């Protein structure tokens, strides 16, 4: 459990390794197994990519390719 706002936590993480996908989720990019519709798959877990963070998520993923 982390204390502080998600944005504050994200600011402490390496920008090139983590991305926010939802108000409640920050994911490590290299742990993403696949992307289906508007969800990321990490292991057996499916997490929704919210409308708020969708464009930023796809921009970051596309810039890494």
WOWOCOR-V873659 format. One record per residue. N is the residue number from 1. RES is the residue in three letters. BURIAL is 1 if it has 24 or more other C-alpha atoms within 12 Angstrom, else 0. Layout:
n = {N	N}
res = {RES	RES}
burial = {BURIAL	BURIAL}
This chain:
n = {1	2	3	4	5	6	7	8	9	10	11	12	13	14	15	16	17	18	19	20	21	22	23	24	25	26	27	28	29	30	31	32	33	34	35	36	37	38	39	40	41	42	43	44	45	46	47	48	49	50	51	52	53	54	55	56	57	58	59	60	61	62	63	64	65}
res = {UNK	UNK	UNK	UNK	UNK	UNK	UNK	UNK	UNK	UNK	UNK	UNK	UNK	UNK	UNK	UNK	UNK	UNK	UNK	UNK	UNK	UNK	UNK	UNK	UNK	UNK	UNK	UNK	UNK	UNK	UNK	UNK	UNK	UNK	UNK	UNK	UNK	UNK	UNK	UNK	UNK	UNK	UNK	UNK	UNK	UNK	UNK	UNK	UNK	UNK	UNK	UNK	UNK	UNK	UNK	UNK	UNK	UNK	UNK	UNK	UNK	UNK	UNK	UNK	UNK}
burial = {0	0	0	0	0	0	0	0	0	1	0	0	0	0	0	0	0	1	1	1	1	1	0	0	1	1	1	0	1	0	0	1	0	0	0	0	0	0	1	1	0	0	0	0	0	0	1	1	1	0	0	0	0	0	0	0	1	1	0	0	1	0	0	0	0}
